Each structure stands twice: as structure tokens, then as C-alpha cells.
């Protein structure tokens, strides 16, 4: 009996110790599992933060408090440059400032007066062409030279006294009038557009004009024909439209002051301007 109770006590103690160790082991496993879950959660949070942070700072936009800024590239004006060479090639039509009221040949002989008409081009209009070369050392200011030629057409009276005979005739007078000038140009490109109005002024010389002078001599009357060179000034204004950054279309008008009476004329020009 005593042996039976002793054996029973030993089994009970062993069972209690076994249950306690199993409970302790299970508690340790649960604790480790909970720690592992916490580590997994912490690792997930750190990984998410590492991914989101670079994306939040990416791009050209920034946000700070109440201020929102965006990066904007400055606009580049390509049509008219600060420094450039310009070569203009154009056709022209001119009209005289003096109406053609020339006396007839008989009126000229009777009165000794040739009447009122242009004393340089000879007629009331002419046409031709020309070129100009300019350098803009500022976007709005340039200097240059200009030259043009005109096909003038007028009327010429031939009067000469040979002995007792007065010989008279009337001919067409075709001649070429040319000019060369130095110029100063002011232009004002409108914003970054293709359009640029401009004004200019210049001075130089004009040559090839024809003038008739009726002379009365002891031998009789004679009409002299003179070819003249005179000083001139020019002022004008117009508009350029750039087709490309290096090619433009120009249209303008100028008034030309030629030394002497009844010599002034207006000029209309249209052509191309090449810039480089």
C-alpha cells in the first residue's frame, strides 16, 4: 500500500512538471510569435516609408506652407535678334511732288517759260529697284547704306537757232537716275511676334537727273540739256513681317528731298529682307 501511494505521488509530480514545462514552452512560442509579428509590422512600415518618400520629392513642383511654385521656362524671342546683319532687296515706284504742267513747245517759244514740272526725273513717275545693307548693333537701332536706280521718262524740247532758221523738235527723254545714301533705322518688334514697324532717315546724293534750260543768245534761242547730280535727304517708315527668323517681307514709304525747286518725290518699296 505504501509502495502504491509512493508510486502514485511520483507520477503526479512528474505529470505536474510536464504540464508546467509544456505551458511554459507554449508561452515562449506565443511570445516569440507576437514579437515576430511586431517585427513584420515594423518592417512593412519602414519599407512603405522608403518607397513613398522619393516619390513625394520627385518632379519640378514644390509645396511649402501656403505657397505653391511651378518652374516655367522663359520665352525665347527668335524673330529679331539683338545683333544682326540685314540685306534688303526691293522694287520701287516713285511719283513726283510736282504735277506735270509743262508748257507746249509753242507756248515755251512764245513765253520763254517751260512751265511747272519735275526738274530732275523729268516726268511724273518712275520705277526701279534697289538694295540696302544694315547692321543692328542693338535690337531696336541700326545703321546702313542704301542704293537704288530708277528708269525715268520725260519729254525733251530741242530748240536751236541756226542762222535765220529756228529749228524745233520734241523727243522722249529716257534716262537712268541713281542714288546712294547712308541711313539710320529705328525698329520696334511687337513682343515676340513676327511684326516690326520701323522708321528711318538718311542722306546722300542723287545723280542722272535731266534739266532743260531755255537760253536766249545774240544768235537766237537755244535749249540746253543738263545732266545733274544733287544732294538729297530721305525719311520714311514701314513694316517688316518675318516669314522665317532669317527672311522677312518689307513694305514702306519714304519722302525724298532733292536739292533745288520742283525735285522732291515719294517712293513706295516692297521686297525681301535677309537677316543673318
ZAKEMI-831618 format. One record per residue (C-alpha): x, y, z; residue in three letters; chain. Coordinates in steps of 0.2 Angstrom, whole numbers, plus 5000, padded with zeros to 4 digits. Layout:
REM ZAKEMI-831618
<c1:X	c2:Y	c3:Z	residu:ALA	chaine:A>
...
REM end
This chain:
REM ZAKEMI-831618
<c1:5000	c2:5000	c3:5000	residu:UNK	chaine:A>
<c1:5014	c2:5012	c3:5005	residu:UNK	chaine:A>
<c1:5023	c2:5007	c3:4989	residu:UNK	chaine:A>
<c1:5007	c2:5011	c3:4978	residu:UNK	chaine:A>
<c1:5005	c2:5028	c3:4986	residu:UNK	chaine:A>
<c1:5023	c2:5032	c3:4983	residu:UNK	chaine:A>
<c1:5022	c2:5027	c3:4965	residu:UNK	chaine:A>
<c1:5006	c2:5037	c3:4963	residu:UNK	chaine:A>
<c1:5014	c2:5053	c3:4971	residu:UNK	chaine:A>
<c1:5029	c2:5051	c3:4959	residu:UNK	chaine:A>
<c1:5018	c2:5050	c3:4944	residu:UNK	chaine:A>
<c1:5008	c2:5065	c3:4950	residu:UNK	chaine:A>
<c1:5023	c2:5076	c3:4952	residu:UNK	chaine:A>
<c1:5030	c2:5071	c3:4935	residu:UNK	chaine:A>
<c1:5014	c2:5075	c3:4927	residu:UNK	chaine:A>
<c1:5013	c2:5092	c3:4935	residu:UNK	chaine:A>
<c1:5031	c2:5096	c3:4930	residu:UNK	chaine:A>
<c1:5027	c2:5090	c3:4912	residu:UNK	chaine:A>
<c1:5012	c2:5101	c3:4911	residu:UNK	chaine:A>
<c1:5021	c2:5116	c3:4918	residu:UNK	chaine:A>
<c1:5035	c2:5114	c3:4905	residu:UNK	chaine:A>
<c1:5023	c2:5112	c3:4891	residu:UNK	chaine:A>
<c1:5014	c2:5128	c3:4897	residu:UNK	chaine:A>
<c1:5030	c2:5137	c3:4898	residu:UNK	chaine:A>
<c1:5036	c2:5132	c3:4881	residu:UNK	chaine:A>
<c1:5019	c2:5137	c3:4873	residu:UNK	chaine:A>
<c1:5020	c2:5154	c3:4882	residu:UNK	chaine:A>
<c1:5038	c2:5156	c3:4875	residu:UNK	chaine:A>
<c1:5032	c2:5152	c3:4857	residu:UNK	chaine:A>
<c1:5017	c2:5164	c3:4858	residu:UNK	chaine:A>
<c1:5028	c2:5177	c3:4864	residu:UNK	chaine:A>
<c1:5040	c2:5174	c3:4850	residu:UNK	chaine:A>
<c1:5026	c2:5174	c3:4838	residu:UNK	chaine:A>
<c1:5020	c2:5190	c3:4844	residu:UNK	chaine:A>
<c1:5037	c2:5198	c3:4843	residu:UNK	chaine:A>
<c1:5039	c2:5191	c3:4825	residu:UNK	chaine:A>
<c1:5023	c2:5199	c3:4820	residu:UNK	chaine:A>
<c1:5028	c2:5216	c3:4828	residu:UNK	chaine:A>
<c1:5044	c2:5215	c3:4818	residu:UNK	chaine:A>
<c1:5035	c2:5211	c3:4802	residu:UNK	chaine:A>
<c1:5023	c2:5226	c3:4805	residu:UNK	chaine:A>
<c1:5038	c2:5237	c3:4809	residu:UNK	chaine:A>
<c1:5047	c2:5231	c3:4793	residu:UNK	chaine:A>
<c1:5032	c2:5234	c3:4782	residu:UNK	chaine:A>
<c1:5030	c2:5252	c3:4789	residu:UNK	chaine:A>
<c1:5049	c2:5256	c3:4786	residu:UNK	chaine:A>
<c1:5048	c2:5249	c3:4768	residu:UNK	chaine:A>
<c1:5032	c2:5259	c3:4764	residu:UNK	chaine:A>
<c1:5041	c2:5275	c3:4770	residu:UNK	chaine:A>
<c1:5056	c2:5272	c3:4760	residu:UNK	chaine:A>
<c1:5046	c2:5270	c3:4744	residu:UNK	chaine:A>
<c1:5034	c2:5284	c3:4746	residu:UNK	chaine:A>
<c1:5047	c2:5297	c3:4752	residu:UNK	chaine:A>
<c1:5057	c2:5299	c3:4735	residu:UNK	chaine:A>
<c1:5040	c2:5300	c3:4726	residu:UNK	chaine:A>
<c1:5034	c2:5314	c3:4736	residu:UNK	chaine:A>
<c1:5050	c2:5324	c3:4732	residu:UNK	chaine:A>
<c1:5050	c2:5320	c3:4714	residu:UNK	chaine:A>
<c1:5046	c2:5332	c3:4700	residu:UNK	chaine:A>
<c1:5048	c2:5351	c3:4697	residu:UNK	chaine:A>
<c1:5034	c2:5357	c3:4708	residu:UNK	chaine:A>
<c1:5036	c2:5361	c3:4726	residu:UNK	chaine:A>
<c1:5024	c2:5365	c3:4740	residu:UNK	chaine:A>
<c1:5029	c2:5374	c3:4756	residu:UNK	chaine:A>
<c1:5015	c2:5380	c3:4768	residu:UNK	chaine:A>
<c1:5003	c2:5391	c3:4758	residu:UNK	chaine:A>
<c1:5015	c2:5395	c3:4743	residu:UNK	chaine:A>
<c1:5014	c2:5384	c3:4728	residu:UNK	chaine:A>
<c1:5028	c2:5386	c3:4715	residu:UNK	chaine:A>
<c1:5030	c2:5379	c3:4697	residu:UNK	chaine:A>
<c1:5046	c2:5380	c3:4686	residu:UNK	chaine:A>
<c1:5042	c2:5390	c3:4670	residu:UNK	chaine:A>
<c1:5055	c2:5391	c3:4656	residu:UNK	chaine:A>
<c1:5057	c2:5409	c3:4649	residu:UNK	chaine:A>
<c1:5050	c2:5413	c3:4632	residu:UNK	chaine:A>
<c1:5064	c2:5415	c3:4618	residu:UNK	chaine:A>
<c1:5061	c2:5428	c3:4605	residu:UNK	chaine:A>
<c1:5069	c2:5421	c3:4589	residu:UNK	chaine:A>
<c1:5062	c2:5433	c3:4576	residu:UNK	chaine:A>
<c1:5073	c2:5448	c3:4579	residu:UNK	chaine:A>
<c1:5090	c2:5447	c3:4587	residu:UNK	chaine:A>
<c1:5100	c2:5460	c3:4597	residu:UNK	chaine:A>
<c1:5114	c2:5460	c3:4584	residu:UNK	chaine:A>
<c1:5111	c2:5455	c3:4566	residu:UNK	chaine:A>
<c1:5116	c2:5460	c3:4548	residu:UNK	chaine:A>
<c1:5101	c2:5464	c3:4536	residu:UNK	chaine:A>
<c1:5101	c2:5464	c3:4517	residu:UNK	chaine:A>
<c1:5086	c2:5471	c3:4508	residu:UNK	chaine:A>
<c1:5081	c2:5468	c3:4490	residu:UNK	chaine:A>
<c1:5066	c2:5478	c3:4484	residu:UNK	chaine:A>
<c1:5057	c2:5485	c3:4469	residu:UNK	chaine:A>
<c1:5051	c2:5503	c3:4470	residu:UNK	chaine:A>
<c1:5038	c2:5515	c3:4462	residu:UNK	chaine:A>
<c1:5041	c2:5534	c3:4463	residu:UNK	chaine:A>
<c1:5030	c2:5549	c3:4460	residu:UNK	chaine:A>
<c1:5035	c2:5567	c3:4459	residu:UNK	chaine:A>
<c1:5030	c2:5580	c3:4471	residu:UNK	chaine:A>
<c1:5027	c2:5592	c3:4457	residu:UNK	chaine:A>
<c1:5012	c2:5590	c3:4445	residu:UNK	chaine:A>
<c1:5017	c2:5589	c3:4426	residu:UNK	chaine:A>
<c1:5011	c2:5606	c3:4419	residu:UNK	chaine:A>
<c1:5024	c2:5608	c3:4406	residu:UNK	chaine:A>
<c1:5021	c2:5621	c3:4393	residu:UNK	chaine:A>
<c1:5019	c2:5615	c3:4375	residu:UNK	chaine:A>
<c1:5033	c2:5619	c3:4363	residu:UNK	chaine:A>
<c1:5024	c2:5634	c3:4355	residu:UNK	chaine:A>
<c1:5020	c2:5641	c3:4372	residu:UNK	chaine:A>
<c1:5038	c2:5639	c3:4378	residu:UNK	chaine:A>
<c1:5044	c2:5648	c3:4362	residu:UNK	chaine:A>
<c1:5030	c2:5662	c3:4364	residu:UNK	chaine:A>
<c1:5033	c2:5665	c3:4383	residu:UNK	chaine:A>
<c1:5051	c2:5659	c3:4386	residu:UNK	chaine:A>
<c1:5045	c2:5648	c3:4400	residu:UNK	chaine:A>
<c1:5045	c2:5629	c3:4401	residu:UNK	chaine:A>
<c1:5031	c2:5628	c3:4414	residu:UNK	chaine:A>
<c1:5030	c2:5619	c3:4430	residu:UNK	chaine:A>
<c1:5036	c2:5601	c3:4430	residu:UNK	chaine:A>
<c1:5049	c2:5590	c3:4439	residu:UNK	chaine:A>
<c1:5066	c2:5596	c3:4435	residu:UNK	chaine:A>
<c1:5075	c2:5580	c3:4440	residu:UNK	chaine:A>
<c1:5066	c2:5565	c3:4435	residu:UNK	chaine:A>
<c1:5058	c2:5574	c3:4420	residu:UNK	chaine:A>
<c1:5041	c2:5565	c3:4421	residu:UNK	chaine:A>
<c1:5028	c2:5562	c3:4434	residu:UNK	chaine:A>
<c1:5033	c2:5545	c3:4439	residu:UNK	chaine:A>
<c1:5047	c2:5532	c3:4438	residu:UNK	chaine:A>
<c1:5050	c2:5514	c3:4443	residu:UNK	chaine:A>
<c1:5065	c2:5504	c3:4448	residu:UNK	chaine:A>
<c1:5074	c2:5494	c3:4462	residu:UNK	chaine:A>
<c1:5087	c2:5494	c3:4475	residu:UNK	chaine:A>
<c1:5096	c2:5487	c3:4489	residu:UNK	chaine:A>
<c1:5101	c2:5491	c3:4507	residu:UNK	chaine:A>
<c1:5113	c2:5484	c3:4519	residu:UNK	chaine:A>
<c1:5111	c2:5487	c3:4538	residu:UNK	chaine:A>
<c1:5119	c2:5482	c3:4554	residu:UNK	chaine:A>
<c1:5109	c2:5481	c3:4570	residu:UNK	chaine:A>
<c1:5120	c2:5483	c3:4585	residu:UNK	chaine:A>
<c1:5105	c2:5484	c3:4596	residu:UNK	chaine:A>
<c1:5088	c2:5476	c3:4594	residu:UNK	chaine:A>
<c1:5080	c2:5492	c3:4590	residu:UNK	chaine:A>
<c1:5094	c2:5503	c3:4582	residu:UNK	chaine:A>
<c1:5104	c2:5500	c3:4566	residu:UNK	chaine:A>
<c1:5114	c2:5510	c3:4553	residu:UNK	chaine:A>
<c1:5117	c2:5506	c3:4535	residu:UNK	chaine:A>
<c1:5119	c2:5511	c3:4517	residu:UNK	chaine:A>
<c1:5106	c2:5511	c3:4503	residu:UNK	chaine:A>
<c1:5106	c2:5512	c3:4484	residu:UNK	chaine:A>
<c1:5093	c2:5512	c3:4470	residu:UNK	chaine:A>
<c1:5091	c2:5515	c3:4452	residu:UNK	chaine:A>
<c1:5076	c2:5522	c3:4443	residu:UNK	chaine:A>
<c1:5070	c2:5522	c3:4425	residu:UNK	chaine:A>
<c1:5065	c2:5539	c3:4422	residu:UNK	chaine:A>
<c1:5055	c2:5545	c3:4407	residu:UNK	chaine:A>
<c1:5051	c2:5563	c3:4402	residu:UNK	chaine:A>
<c1:5050	c2:5575	c3:4387	residu:UNK	chaine:A>
<c1:5064	c2:5585	c3:4379	residu:UNK	chaine:A>
<c1:5062	c2:5600	c3:4368	residu:UNK	chaine:A>
<c1:5075	c2:5604	c3:4355	residu:UNK	chaine:A>
<c1:5077	c2:5622	c3:4351	residu:UNK	chaine:A>
<c1:5091	c2:5629	c3:4341	residu:UNK	chaine:A>
<c1:5094	c2:5644	c3:4330	residu:UNK	chaine:A>
<c1:5105	c2:5641	c3:4315	residu:UNK	chaine:A>
<c1:5107	c2:5657	c3:4306	residu:UNK	chaine:A>
<c1:5090	c2:5664	c3:4302	residu:UNK	chaine:A>
<c1:5082	c2:5647	c3:4304	residu:UNK	chaine:A>
<c1:5074	c2:5642	c3:4321	residu:UNK	chaine:A>
<c1:5074	c2:5623	c3:4322	residu:UNK	chaine:A>
<c1:5062	c2:5615	c3:4335	residu:UNK	chaine:A>
<c1:5058	c2:5597	c3:4339	residu:UNK	chaine:A>
<c1:5051	c2:5586	c3:4353	residu:UNK	chaine:A>
<c1:5059	c2:5570	c3:4359	residu:UNK	chaine:A>
<c1:5056	c2:5557	c3:4373	residu:UNK	chaine:A>
<c1:5069	c2:5558	c3:4386	residu:UNK	chaine:A>
<c1:5073	c2:5541	c3:4394	residu:UNK	chaine:A>
<c1:5087	c2:5541	c3:4407	residu:UNK	chaine:A>
<c1:5093	c2:5532	c3:4422	residu:UNK	chaine:A>
<c1:5093	c2:5541	c3:4439	residu:UNK	chaine:A>
<c1:5103	c2:5533	c3:4454	residu:UNK	chaine:A>
<c1:5106	c2:5537	c3:4472	residu:UNK	chaine:A>
<c1:5117	c2:5532	c3:4486	residu:UNK	chaine:A>
<c1:5113	c2:5536	c3:4505	residu:UNK	chaine:A>
<c1:5119	c2:5532	c3:4522	residu:UNK	chaine:A>
<c1:5104	c2:5528	c3:4534	residu:UNK	chaine:A>
<c1:5099	c2:5526	c3:4552	residu:UNK	chaine:A>
<c1:5085	c2:5514	c3:4556	residu:UNK	chaine:A>
<c1:5074	c2:5513	c3:4572	residu:UNK	chaine:A>
<c1:5063	c2:5497	c3:4573	residu:UNK	chaine:A>
<c1:5051	c2:5491	c3:4587	residu:UNK	chaine:A>
<c1:5047	c2:5472	c3:4586	residu:UNK	chaine:A>
<c1:5030	c2:5469	c3:4594	residu:UNK	chaine:A>
<c1:5033	c2:5457	c3:4608	residu:UNK	chaine:A>
<c1:5039	c2:5440	c3:4602	residu:UNK	chaine:A>
<c1:5029	c2:5442	c3:4586	residu:UNK	chaine:A>
<c1:5034	c2:5442	c3:4568	residu:UNK	chaine:A>
<c1:5029	c2:5460	c3:4566	residu:UNK	chaine:A>
<c1:5041	c2:5475	c3:4567	residu:UNK	chaine:A>
<c1:5037	c2:5493	c3:4562	residu:UNK	chaine:A>
<c1:5051	c2:5504	c3:4558	residu:UNK	chaine:A>
<c1:5056	c2:5522	c3:4553	residu:UNK	chaine:A>
<c1:5072	c2:5528	c3:4546	residu:UNK	chaine:A>
<c1:5081	c2:5543	c3:4539	residu:UNK	chaine:A>
<c1:5096	c2:5546	c3:4528	residu:UNK	chaine:A>
<c1:5106	c2:5557	c3:4517	residu:UNK	chaine:A>
<c1:5117	c2:5556	c3:4502	residu:UNK	chaine:A>
<c1:5117	c2:5561	c3:4483	residu:UNK	chaine:A>
<c1:5106	c2:5558	c3:4468	residu:UNK	chaine:A>
<c1:5113	c2:5558	c3:4450	residu:UNK	chaine:A>
<c1:5107	c2:5557	c3:4432	residu:UNK	chaine:A>
<c1:5094	c2:5570	c3:4433	residu:UNK	chaine:A>
<c1:5089	c2:5579	c3:4417	residu:UNK	chaine:A>
<c1:5085	c2:5598	c3:4416	residu:UNK	chaine:A>
<c1:5081	c2:5609	c3:4402	residu:UNK	chaine:A>
<c1:5086	c2:5627	c3:4401	residu:UNK	chaine:A>
<c1:5079	c2:5639	c3:4388	residu:UNK	chaine:A>
<c1:5093	c2:5652	c3:4383	residu:UNK	chaine:A>
<c1:5092	c2:5667	c3:4373	residu:UNK	chaine:A>
<c1:5108	c2:5672	c3:4365	residu:UNK	chaine:A>
<c1:5113	c2:5686	c3:4352	residu:UNK	chaine:A>
<c1:5112	c2:5672	c3:4339	residu:UNK	chaine:A>
<c1:5095	c2:5667	c3:4344	residu:UNK	chaine:A>
<c1:5086	c2:5654	c3:4356	residu:UNK	chaine:A>
<c1:5093	c2:5638	c3:4362	residu:UNK	chaine:A>
<c1:5088	c2:5624	c3:4373	residu:UNK	chaine:A>
<c1:5102	c2:5617	c3:4384	residu:UNK	chaine:A>
<c1:5100	c2:5599	c3:4392	residu:UNK	chaine:A>
<c1:5109	c2:5596	c3:4408	residu:UNK	chaine:A>
<c1:5113	c2:5581	c3:4417	residu:UNK	chaine:A>
<c1:5114	c2:5585	c3:4436	residu:UNK	chaine:A>
<c1:5120	c2:5577	c3:4452	residu:UNK	chaine:A>
<c1:5112	c2:5584	c3:4468	residu:UNK	chaine:A>
<c1:5111	c2:5581	c3:4487	residu:UNK	chaine:A>
<c1:5096	c2:5573	c3:4494	residu:UNK	chaine:A>
<c1:5088	c2:5568	c3:4511	residu:UNK	chaine:A>
<c1:5076	c2:5554	c3:4514	residu:UNK	chaine:A>
<c1:5064	c2:5550	c3:4528	residu:UNK	chaine:A>
<c1:5051	c2:5535	c3:4529	residu:UNK	chaine:A>
<c1:5043	c2:5522	c3:4538	residu:UNK	chaine:A>
<c1:5036	c2:5504	c3:4536	residu:UNK	chaine:A>
<c1:5033	c2:5487	c3:4542	residu:UNK	chaine:A>
<c1:5043	c2:5471	c3:4541	residu:UNK	chaine:A>
<c1:5035	c2:5453	c3:4543	residu:UNK	chaine:A>
<c1:5047	c2:5439	c3:4546	residu:UNK	chaine:A>
<c1:5042	c2:5423	c3:4536	residu:UNK	chaine:A>
<c1:5056	c2:5414	c3:4545	residu:UNK	chaine:A>
<c1:5069	c2:5420	c3:4558	residu:UNK	chaine:A>
<c1:5081	c2:5425	c3:4543	residu:UNK	chaine:A>
<c1:5069	c2:5430	c3:4529	residu:UNK	chaine:A>
<c1:5056	c2:5445	c3:4531	residu:UNK	chaine:A>
<c1:5044	c2:5454	c3:4519	residu:UNK	chaine:A>
<c1:5046	c2:5473	c3:4520	residu:UNK	chaine:A>
<c1:5034	c2:5487	c3:4514	residu:UNK	chaine:A>
<c1:5037	c2:5505	c3:4516	residu:UNK	chaine:A>
<c1:5035	c2:5523	c3:4510	residu:UNK	chaine:A>
<c1:5048	c2:5537	c3:4510	residu:UNK	chaine:A>
<c1:5048	c2:5555	c3:4505	residu:UNK	chaine:A>
<c1:5064	c2:5561	c3:4496	residu:UNK	chaine:A>
<c1:5070	c2:5579	c3:4497	residu:UNK	chaine:A>
<c1:5081	c2:5584	c3:4482	residu:UNK	chaine:A>
<c1:5091	c2:5600	c3:4482	residu:UNK	chaine:A>
<c1:5083	c2:5613	c3:4471	residu:UNK	chaine:A>
<c1:5065	c2:5618	c3:4467	residu:UNK	chaine:A>
<c1:5052	c2:5605	c3:4459	residu:UNK	chaine:A>
<c1:5063	c2:5590	c3:4463	residu:UNK	chaine:A>
<c1:5056	c2:5581	c3:4478	residu:UNK	chaine:A>
<c1:5047	c2:5564	c3:4475	residu:UNK	chaine:A>
<c1:5039	c2:5550	c3:4485	residu:UNK	chaine:A>
<c1:5044	c2:5532	c3:4485	residu:UNK	chaine:A>
<c1:5035	c2:5516	c3:4488	residu:UNK	chaine:A>
<c1:5045	c2:5500	c3:4491	residu:UNK	chaine:A>
<c1:5041	c2:5481	c3:4493	residu:UNK	chaine:A>
<c1:5053	c2:5467	c3:4494	residu:UNK	chaine:A>
<c1:5063	c2:5454	c3:4505	residu:UNK	chaine:A>
<c1:5075	c2:5457	c3:4519	residu:UNK	chaine:A>
<c1:5088	c2:5443	c3:4523	residu:UNK	chaine:A>
<c1:5094	c2:5443	c3:4540	residu:UNK	chaine:A>
<c1:5110	c2:5434	c3:4547	residu:UNK	chaine:A>
REM end
